[in-house]
Amino acid sequence: MCHQTVSLAARYLEAHGLPTVIMGCARDIVEHCGVPRFLFSDFPLGNAAGKPFDIESQRDSLELALRVLETAPCARTTVQSPIRWCEDATWKRDFCNLDHLSQEDLEQRRQAFDEQKSVARNKRV
């Protein structure tokens, strides 16, 4: 979901008395929108709730977000998650960098993505 849209929705909810905490990966956008509470995960976009298929990182992210909701000392509080995508920061250079993939790798990823979309479509019906 769009970080800006979620941030603006959170501001609206806060203005109407509903406390919020944003879990996101786009620190610049969320902080620019001025949300009251923000849990920043230094992960690739789309993974703010934890690593895919990693229940423990997802649970830890949720618990930390709820702690931020309970304990934020002031408006516009940002807390950085201690959970790491990987041991070093090379993923930032390599993540979604098509120059590092062969045509065969690209085709395999396209097929896997198409399969996931098919699974998702079938679950909606």
Legacy VTK file of the C-alpha trace (Angstrom):
# vtk DataFile Version 3.0
C-alpha trace
ASCII
DATASET POLYDATA
POINTS 125 float
0.000 0.000 0.000
1.142 3.541 -0.646
3.047 5.013 2.296
1.641 8.478 1.672
-1.959 7.260 1.530
-1.600 5.271 4.747
0.057 8.234 6.458
-2.683 10.642 5.451
-5.360 8.153 6.534
-3.588 7.827 9.896
-3.575 11.595 10.343
-7.301 11.675 9.610
-8.005 8.886 12.103
-5.856 10.582 14.748
-7.724 13.853 14.218
-10.916 11.940 14.994
-9.624 10.331 18.177
-8.328 6.978 16.915
-4.681 6.306 17.814
-2.515 4.900 15.024
0.964 3.598 14.365
2.364 3.290 10.866
4.607 0.366 9.936
6.610 1.361 6.883
9.805 1.177 4.854
9.762 4.643 3.245
10.978 6.786 6.113
11.225 10.001 4.123
7.619 9.861 2.921
6.047 8.882 6.240
8.006 11.423 8.270
7.186 14.139 5.720
3.482 13.397 6.211
3.901 13.921 9.959
2.266 10.828 11.424
2.145 10.648 15.222
3.815 7.224 15.565
5.955 5.399 13.040
7.783 2.070 13.166
10.440 2.217 10.452
11.757 -1.071 9.091
14.831 -0.769 6.895
13.455 -3.391 4.518
12.572 -3.381 0.828
9.261 -1.695 0.041
6.300 -3.949 0.690
7.851 -5.708 3.676
7.132 -3.359 6.579
5.415 -6.067 8.611
8.452 -8.345 8.569
10.225 -10.728 6.263
8.021 -12.756 3.893
7.142 -16.197 5.292
9.073 -15.414 8.501
6.418 -15.598 11.214
8.903 -14.664 13.948
9.998 -11.411 12.286
6.355 -10.562 11.558
5.345 -11.244 15.157
8.286 -9.203 16.477
7.403 -6.308 14.145
3.787 -6.316 15.301
4.786 -6.434 18.973
7.180 -3.537 18.471
4.516 -1.526 16.634
2.074 -2.058 19.495
4.760 -0.949 21.968
5.292 2.193 19.904
1.545 2.800 19.979
1.520 2.491 23.781
4.692 4.365 24.646
5.427 7.063 22.060
6.559 10.020 24.174
5.397 12.740 21.775
3.886 13.412 18.388
5.949 12.497 15.330
7.793 9.698 17.115
9.806 7.392 14.846
11.229 4.127 16.144
13.610 2.103 13.986
13.059 -1.627 14.085
16.114 -3.603 15.179
15.191 -6.410 12.762
17.532 -6.608 9.788
16.746 -7.793 6.263
20.179 -9.414 6.133
23.555 -9.106 7.855
24.913 -6.386 5.582
23.397 -3.607 3.486
24.265 -5.036 0.065
20.591 -5.880 -0.470
19.968 -2.153 -0.963
22.231 -2.192 -3.996
21.074 -5.567 -5.283
17.359 -5.709 -4.462
15.329 -5.516 -7.680
18.460 -4.707 -9.690
17.706 -6.422 -12.974
21.264 -5.911 -14.196
22.383 -8.657 -11.802
19.956 -11.265 -13.146
20.260 -13.495 -16.180
17.403 -13.825 -18.654
16.745 -17.291 -17.235
16.487 -15.897 -13.685
14.135 -13.155 -14.893
11.891 -15.689 -16.609
11.798 -17.918 -13.515
10.846 -14.944 -11.357
8.143 -13.882 -13.807
6.673 -17.382 -13.743
6.759 -17.506 -9.935
5.110 -14.080 -9.743
2.399 -15.109 -12.208
1.748 -18.246 -10.155
1.361 -16.175 -6.974
-1.073 -13.834 -8.726
-3.091 -16.840 -9.875
-3.213 -18.209 -6.314
-4.333 -14.824 -5.005
-7.043 -14.496 -7.678
-8.399 -17.945 -6.845
-8.583 -17.113 -3.140
-10.729 -14.055 -3.853
-13.398 -16.085 -5.622
LINES 1 126
125 0 1 2 3 4 5 6 7 8 9 10 11 12 13 14 15 16 17 18 19 20 21 22 23 24 25 26 27 28 29 30 31 32 33 34 35 36 37 38 39 40 41 42 43 44 45 46 47 48 49 50 51 52 53 54 55 56 57 58 59 60 61 62 63 64 65 66 67 68 69 70 71 72 73 74 75 76 77 78 79 80 81 82 83 84 85 86 87 88 89 90 91 92 93 94 95 96 97 98 99 100 101 102 103 104 105 106 107 108 109 110 111 112 113 114 115 116 117 118 119 120 121 122 123 124
